[in-house]
């Protein structure tokens, strides 16, 4: 090769360009580290400023009126406290968590529009919730109130007489000594309310607590119902009208007592498919989803259960009725039908079917097991 025609490349420009690129990469890395270290602090400080909103009611009782809040109408990441007066929702409302009457007497009234709580609605010892219309989607509901029968005053009540309510879990009486209640009734001429619980409905879930579900109209459905499931806890279910649907129901567990009194309406047991979560950012938690509809009365050990069927229809849809040694089923009226299997280890009593007030057992009910039961 002719050395005279060989091209000589000086290394100095290449070295300078490499050093320039290396400096830029170091600068980008440094800025990234600074952003990563500073971002959580910045976000947390901002959240600390906007996390909680308190309803003052200084201008009106409407949720959408910004003058009733400290900064602005609550958004989807706000924690809302309602501890005074009555808050009215007629258009829309959204929050991450809502606390009603945890410090002072207060009430939340949902009349229309869409009300969305992505996580928890907590009804405290001085709070009540009234739903007469609209559509409410709530992650979970916990009700812990006080009741004074002498003064005929009470709190810790969710009353649904219109619209729809959908929630993942509902706990009525979740703190020792406290009480929670859910009433579902309606004026058929106006609107039939629908309450949908896609996992557990628990009544009396803490020691010495109590819960009451009263259905006199509308429709209530829950995948799992547990009543009186803690030591000295009480759970009461009263059905006089409307429809109650359940995948599984357990009455009286772990030293608690669960009671059902059905004087009318319909109680249906059925298999449930998995539902989507009522909120977009919350994972659905379906536990022990029943594959066969079951009604369990008493746990056979310390829990006491009692089901009184005095009217209406109890339909097990081919499922199972288990009466433990600490349970009793009193059938004095109405119709018990489509029972696939009855396992009686406690007490099953039915009046003479020739009596007008006597209970009737559907002809499609088969497979009885009277093991030590009467």
C-alpha positions in Angstrom: 0.0 0.0 0.0 1.2 3.5 -0.9 1.8 5.3 2.4 1.5 8.6 0.6 -2.1 8.1 -0.1 -3.0 6.9 3.5 -5.5 9.1 5.4 -4.4 10.1 8.8 -7.2 10.5 11.5 -6.3 12.6 14.4 -7.6 11.2 17.7 -8.1 14.5 19.5 -11.6 15.4 18.0 -12.9 11.9 18.8 -11.8 12.1 22.4 -13.4 15.5 22.8 -16.7 14.3 21.4 -16.6 11.2 23.7 -16.0 13.4 26.7 -18.9 15.6 25.7 -21.3 12.7 25.5 -20.1 11.2 28.8 -20.7 14.5 30.6 -24.2 14.7 29.2 -25.0 11.1 30.4 -23.6 12.0 33.8 -25.8 15.1 33.9 -29.0 13.1 33.0 -28.2 10.5 35.6 -27.7 13.2 38.3 -31.0 14.9 37.4 -32.8 11.6 37.5 -31.5 10.8 41.0 -32.5 14.2 42.2 -36.0 13.8 40.8 -36.4 10.4 42.3 -35.3 11.5 45.7 -37.4 14.7 45.6 -40.6 13.4 44.0 -42.0 11.4 46.9 -41.5 14.3 49.2 -43.2 16.7 46.9 -46.2 14.3 46.2 -46.6 13.4 49.9 -46.5 17.1 50.9 -49.2 17.9 48.3 -51.3 15.0 49.4 -51.0 16.1 53.0 -52.5 19.4 52.0 -55.4 18.0 50.0 -56.1 14.6 51.7 -58.8 15.7 54.1 -61.9 17.7 53.5 -64.4 18.8 56.2 -68.0 19.7 55.4 -69.0 22.9 57.1 -72.4 23.6 55.7 -71.8 27.3 56.0 -73.6 28.2 52.8 -76.0 25.3 52.1 -76.4 21.6 52.5 -75.5 20.6 48.9 -72.4 18.5 48.3 -71.6 20.3 45.0 -71.4 23.7 46.6 -67.7 24.5 47.0 -68.5 27.1 49.7 -69.4 24.3 52.0 -65.9 22.9 51.9 -62.5 24.2 53.0 -60.9 24.3 49.6 -63.1 22.8 46.9 -65.6 20.1 46.2 -64.0 16.8 47.1 -62.3 14.8 44.3 -61.6 11.1 43.9 -58.5 11.1 46.2 -60.1 13.0 49.1 -60.9 11.8 52.6 -64.2 13.4 53.6 -65.5 14.1 57.1 -69.2 14.9 57.6 -69.6 15.8 61.3 -72.3 18.4 61.2 -75.7 18.9 59.8 -77.1 17.1 56.8 -75.4 16.8 53.4 -77.5 16.5 50.3 -76.5 14.8 47.0 -78.7 15.5 44.0 -76.2 15.5 41.1 -72.9 13.7 41.8 -70.3 13.1 44.5 -67.0 11.4 44.6 -64.3 10.6 47.2 -61.9 8.0 48.3 -63.2 7.7 51.9 -66.2 9.2 53.6 -66.8 9.4 57.4 -70.3 10.3 58.6 -71.1 11.2 62.2 -67.8 9.9 63.7 -67.5 12.9 66.0 -70.9 14.7 66.0 -74.4 14.0 64.7 -74.6 14.2 60.9 -76.5 12.7 58.0 -75.8 11.9 54.4 -78.8 12.1 52.1 -78.4 10.7 48.5 -81.5 11.7 46.5 -80.2 11.5 42.9 -77.1 11.4 40.6 -74.1 9.2 41.0 -72.3 8.9 44.3 -68.9 7.0 44.2 -66.6 6.1 47.1 -63.6 4.1 45.9 -62.7 2.7 49.3 -64.7 3.1 52.6 -67.9 4.6 53.8 -67.8 4.7 57.6 -71.0 5.5 59.4 -70.0 6.3 63.0 -71.8 6.4 66.3 -73.6 9.7 65.5 -74.2 9.1 61.8 -77.0 8.1 59.5 -77.3 7.6 55.7 -80.5 8.0 53.8 -80.7 6.8 50.1 -83.8 7.6 48.2 -82.6 7.7 44.6 -79.6 7.8 42.3 -76.8 5.3 41.9 -74.3 4.7 44.7 -71.1 2.6 44.2 -69.0 2.1 47.3 -66.0 0.0 48.0 -67.0 -1.1 51.5 -69.5 0.1 54.1 -69.0 -0.1 57.9 -71.8 0.9 60.3 -71.1 1.3 64.0 -73.7 3.4 65.9 -75.4 3.7 69.2 -79.0 3.1 70.1 -81.0 4.4 73.1 -84.3 2.6 73.2 -85.5 4.6 76.2 -85.3 7.9 74.2 -86.2 6.2 71.0 -83.2 7.7 69.3 -80.6 5.8 67.3 -77.7 6.2 64.9 -75.7 3.9 62.8 -78.4 3.4 60.2 -78.3 3.1 56.4 -81.9 3.4 55.1 -82.4 2.6 51.4 -85.9 3.4 50.0 -85.0 4.2 46.4 -82.2 4.1 43.9 -79.4 1.5 43.9 -76.5 0.7 46.2 -73.7 -1.5 45.2 -70.8 -2.4 47.5 -68.2 -5.0 48.0 -68.6 -5.6 51.7 -71.0 -4.3 54.4 -70.4 -4.7 58.1 -73.1 -3.9 60.6 -71.7 -3.8 64.1 -68.0 -4.2 63.6 -66.7 -2.7 66.9 -67.3 -4.3 70.3 -70.5 -2.9 71.9 -71.6 -1.0 68.8 -74.7 -1.5 66.5 -75.3 -1.2 62.8 -78.5 -1.3 60.9 -79.6 -1.6 57.2 -83.3 -0.9 56.3 -84.5 -1.6 52.8 -88.1 -0.6 52.0 -89.9 1.2 49.3 -93.0 2.8 47.8 -93.7 0.5 44.8 -95.3 3.4 43.0 -92.1 5.5 43.2 -89.1 3.2 42.8 -88.0 -0.2 43.9 -84.5 0.0 45.6 -81.8 -2.5 44.8 -78.9 -3.3 47.2 -76.2 -5.5 45.8 -73.3 -6.8 48.1 -70.8 -8.6 46.0 -69.0 -10.3 48.8 -69.8 -10.4 52.6 -72.7 -9.0 54.6 -71.8 -9.3 58.3 -74.1 -8.6 61.1 -72.6 -8.6 64.6 -69.0 -9.2 63.7 -67.2 -8.1 66.9 -67.6 -9.2 70.5 -70.8 -7.8 72.1 -71.8 -6.0 68.9 -75.1 -6.3 67.0 -76.4 -5.9 63.5 -79.9 -5.7 62.0 -81.0 -6.2 58.4 -84.7 -5.3 57.9 -86.2 -5.9 54.4 -89.8 -4.9 53.8 -89.5 -4.0 50.1 -87.1 -3.8 47.2 -84.3 -6.3 46.6 -81.2 -7.2 48.6 -78.6 -9.6 47.3 -75.3 -10.8 49.0 -73.0 -13.6 48.1 -72.3 -14.5 51.7 -74.3 -13.6 54.8 -73.0 -14.1 58.3 -75.1 -13.2 61.3 -73.8 -13.2 64.9 -70.3 -14.5 64.3 -68.3 -13.3 67.4 -68.6 -14.0 71.2 -71.8 -12.5 72.6 -72.6 -10.9 69.2 -76.1 -10.7 67.9 -77.3 -10.7 64.3 -80.9 -10.2 63.3 -82.5 -10.5 59.9 -86.2 -9.5 59.4 -87.9 -10.1 56.1 -91.6 -9.0 55.8 -91.6 -8.0 52.1 -89.4 -7.6 49.1 -86.7 -10.1 48.2 -83.5 -11.3 49.9 -81.0 -13.3 47.8 -78.0 -15.1 49.2 -75.4 -17.6 48.1 -74.7 -18.8 51.6 -76.0 -17.8 55.0 -74.6 -18.7 58.4 -76.4 -18.0 61.6 -74.5 -18.0 64.9 -70.8 -18.7 65.0 -68.0 -18.5 67.5 -70.2 -17.9 70.5 -72.6 -15.4 68.7 -76.3 -15.7 68.0 -77.9 -15.2 64.6 -81.6 -15.0 64.0 -83.9 -14.8 60.9 -87.6 -14.0 61.2 -89.4 -14.2 57.9 -93.1 -13.2 57.9 -93.4 -12.3 54.2 -91.5 -11.6 51.1 -89.1 -14.1 49.4 -85.8 -15.4 50.5 -83.9 -17.1 47.6 -80.6 -19.0 47.7 -78.7 -19.1 44.5 -75.2 -19.5 43.0 -73.4 -16.2 42.3 -71.0 -15.5 39.5 -68.0 -13.3 40.2 -68.8 -9.7 39.9 -66.5 -6.8 38.9 -65.4 -4.5 41.6 -67.6 -1.5 42.1 -64.5 0.7 42.0 -61.8 0.8 39.3 -58.8 0.9 41.6 -59.8 -1.8 44.1 -59.2 -5.5 43.7 -62.3 -7.7 44.2 -62.1 -10.0 47.2 -64.5 -12.8 46.9 -63.8 -15.4 49.6 -65.5 -18.8 50.0 -67.9 -18.1 47.2 -70.5 -20.9 47.5 -70.8 -23.4 44.7 -73.9 -24.8 46.3 -76.5 -22.6 48.0 -76.4 -23.3 51.7 -78.3 -22.2 54.8 -76.5 -23.1 58.0 -78.3 -22.6 61.3 -75.9 -22.7 64.3 -72.3 -24.0 64.2 -72.9 -27.0 66.4 -70.5 -25.8 69.1 -70.9 -22.4 70.8 -72.9 -20.4 68.2 -76.7 -20.4 68.4 -78.9 -20.0 65.3 -82.6 -19.8 64.7 -84.7 -19.4 61.5 -88.4 -18.7 61.8 -90.4 -19.1 58.7 -93.9 -17.7 59.3 -94.8 -16.4 55.9 -93.6 -15.8 52.3 -91.3 -18.3 50.5 -87.9 -19.7 51.4 -86.4 -21.1 48.2 -83.1 -23.0 48.4 -82.9 -23.6 44.7 -81.8 -27.2 45.1 -79.3 -26.2 47.8 -78.8 -27.5 51.4 -80.3 -26.7 54.8 -78.0 -27.6 57.7 -79.5 -27.4 61.2 -76.8 -28.0 63.7 -77.2 -29.2 67.3 -77.2 -25.6 68.4 -79.7 -24.5 65.8 -83.4 -24.6 65.3 -85.7 -24.1 62.3 -89.3 -23.1 63.2 -91.7 -23.5 60.3 -95.1 -22.1 61.2 -96.2 -20.6 57.9 -95.2 -19.9 54.4 -93.5 -22.2 51.9 -90.1 -24.0 52.1 -89.3 -25.2 48.6 -86.6 -26.6 46.3 -84.6 -28.1 49.1 -82.0 -30.4 47.8 -80.9 -31.7 51.2 -81.8 -31.2 54.8 -79.3 -32.2 57.4 -81.0 -31.9 60.8 -78.9 -32.3 63.9 -80.9 -29.8 66.0 -84.6 -29.0 65.9 -86.9 -28.7 62.9 -90.5 -28.0 63.9 -93.5 -27.7 61.5 -97.1 -27.3 62.4 -99.8 -29.6 61.0 -100.1 -28.9 57.3 -103.9 -29.2 57.6 -103.9 -26.0 59.7 -104.3 -22.8 57.9 -101.3 -21.3 59.6 -99.1 -24.4 59.1 -96.0 -24.4 57.1 -95.8 -26.1 53.7 -92.9 -28.2 52.4 -92.7 -28.2 48.6 -93.0 -31.5 46.9 -89.7 -30.9 45.1 -87.8 -31.1 48.4 -86.0 -34.4 48.8 -83.1 -36.2 50.6 -83.6 -35.7 54.3 -81.2 -36.6 57.0 -82.6 -36.6 60.6 -79.3 -37.5 62.3 -80.0 -37.0 66.1 -82.3 -34.2 65.2 -86.0 -33.8 66.1 
